[in-house]
Amino acid sequence: MEIVKMLADLRAEQAALDEAIAVLARMAAAQPGRRGRPPAWLSAAKGGRGSAGADRPKRVMSDETRKKMARAQKKRWAEYHKGKEE
């Protein structure tokens, strides 16, 4: 006999949960869409790429290119700091 009461309680709990899920679904549908790019975790959850470049090969730069970029950045910083001192 307790089984019948347990089933009735579980069905009542299931009905309450279904109602709560329906309320939350309506609330989610009523929210306006967000602007901008979605966060990485959301893209991964929806089946997107996930973290940036997860399936792309690593970029390789030659030492010469790396040194050239470093010289250019040092030149930009020198010009920036020179402008601040004046």
Helices and strands as residue ranges (DSSP letters): H 2-30, H 40-45, H 63-85
